[in-house]
């Protein structure tokens, strides 16, 4: 199916309109139902980091595992900083799990990555938050962290797991519909590029708010 911009915009508007106002700023989710995909095969194991053109609405929280070399930078731009000299203090599983929940992305200084894995790996690994070189999250001791951290704050992780469905946030309901539409298109373009059969692997596209029912992007004018 070919997904047109105006149809996505209409679905976003409908999803917002059909959901009653809540006491919190709801997330706007994009759902992509796939077809002719065997999730057991390697070709279907998609994991992509996508920087949204208009950000996530609520920026991602970034934690930095660093040594003295990057401490001053990290203190200024990251939400949480854990120094390598303090790793020995992280002995409480409860505190480590709390850290894993609180932050969306973790960056690590390359020369302490082994210590990061030993101390935090069993808590970050199962929830898919270990620093990933694919997203530039493992860094040398001398680097300007600002572009990386600012980019991660606007980035979402998209993956196919146990079923042929992709679900990801494209922003929040207080964002303009036009911005949400462009974010959705950015995700769709990236996913089309990495699917084995491209657009022909996409069965349906839906939009929903956190608490609302999914609204299907109209198919009348989305088919090739």
N, C-alpha and C positions, 0 to 999 in steps of 0.2 A: 504494500500500500504506500502511496505517496502522501506525505503529510504536509498540508499547506498551512502557511502562517495564519491566515484568517480563521481557519477552523480550530487551530490551537487556541487562538485568542478568544474565540467564542466559547470554547470549553472551559477556559480559565474563568471567564466572566460568569458562566453558568454555575460552576463549582462554588464560587464565592457567593453568588446570589441565593443558592438553594440551601446554604448552611447558615443557621442562626448565629448571631454574634455570641462569641464566648468571652470570658474574662481574661483571655490570653491571646497573644498574637499567633494564630495557627500557621503551621507550615503548609506550603503548597507542594504536593507530591506529583511526580510524573510516573506513570505506570506504563511499561512497555511489555505487552504480552507477545511472546515469540512463538514461532512455528518451525517445524522441521529442524529442531535443535535437540541433539542428544546430550544432556548435561553431563553424562558420564564420559564423554570423549574430550580429549585435550583441546580440540578446536573450539569447544564451547565454553571453555574456562576463561571467561573474560574478566579482567580486572583493570579498570581504567580510572585515572585521576583527571577530572575535568574541571578546569577553571571557568566558572560562570561569568559571562560578560558583565553582569550587573550584581555580582555577589550573591551571597546566600541569604540576605536579609539580616539574619543574626550571624555575625562572623564566627567562623570556627575558632575554637580555643586551641592554642598551640603550646605544647610543653617542650622545653629544650633540656637534653642531657648533655652537659658541656663541662669542659675543664676551665682552668683559669684563663686560657687564651680567649674564650668567647663569652666569658661571664658578663662583662660590662654591656656588650651588645645585647645579649639575651635578656638581661634585666630590663632593658628599655623597650623591647618590642614583643617579647613573649609573655604569655599569660602565667606560665609557671616555669620556674627554672630549678633544676636539680643538679647540683655540682657533683662531679665524680668523687670528690673527697668526702661527700656526704652519703654515698651509696650504702655504706656500712650501717647507717641509721635506719635504712628501709628494710626492717626485718618483720614488720607487721603485715601479714597478707591483707588484712582489712584496709590498711592505709594504701597499699599498692593497688588494690581493686578500686578504691575510691578515686585514686589518681587516674586510672584507666577509664573510669566513667566520666570524670570531669573534663577531660581533654579529647578533642577530635583527632589531632595529629601530634606525633612525637618526632622531633628531630634529634639526631645524635651526632656528636663529634666522632669522626671515623676512628681515631686512635683509642677511643674508650668503648667502642662498640661491643667488644667481647664482654666487658664488665656490665654494659647495659643489658645484654642478653642474659647474663648470669643472674642479675638482680631482678630484672623486670620482665624477662621474656615469658615466663609462665603465666603472667597476668595480662600482658599485651597481646601475645600470640593468639590465644583463643578468641579474642574479640577483633582480630585483624588490624591491630594498631601498632605493630612493631614498625620502627622506622624503615621505610622502603626506598631503596635507591631509585626505583622507577619514578618516584615523585620528588626526587632530589632531597630526601630527608636524612641522608647520611652525608655529613659535610666535613671538609678539611678544617684543621685548627685555625687557619687564616682564611676567612671568607667574609664578605658582606652579607649578613643574614637578612637584611631588610627586604630585598626582592623576594626571597624564598618565603619568608614568614607572611608577607603581605599577600603573596599568591596563594599560599595554603589557606589563609583565612577566607578566600573566595572559592575554594576548591571543594568538590564533592567526590567521594569514592563510589564508583559504580561497579557492581559485580554480579555475575550469574552464579548462583549457589546451587541449591538442591532442586530447583524447579525452573522452567524456562520463562522466568519473569524477571524484569528489572524494575525495581522500585527505588526512587531517589528523590530527594528534596531539590526543588528548583528555586526556592525562595520562601518568603512569608507573605501572608495575606495583606500586610500593609504596603507592599510594593505595588508599583504601577503595573497594570495588566501588560503594557507593552514590554516592560523589562522582564516580566515573567515569561512572556512569549519568546523573547530572544534567548533567554536562558534555556527554555525547553528545546528550542531549535538547535542550540549548541550541543546539548546532550544527544539529541537524535542524530545529528550529523556525525558525531564521533562514534556512536554505537553502530550506525549503518556502515561506517568505514571498517569496523573490526569484526562484524558478523560474517560468517562463512559465505553466505549468499546475499549479503548486504540488505537492501530494503525488502527483499523477498522473504527474509526471515521474520519480518515484523507482521504480526497478525492483527494487533489492535493497540491503540494508544489512548490512555485515559488520564484524567486530571482529578485530583481530590484534595480537599483540605484535611487536616489532621483528624477531625471528628466527623467529616462529611462523607457522603456516598460518592463513589467514583462517577465521573461524567465522561462518557465516551466521546472522543473526537469524531466528528461526523465522517462517515465513510462515503457519503454520496459523491463528494468531489475530491476524495483523497485517493481513489483508485486510479492507477495508470490506465 
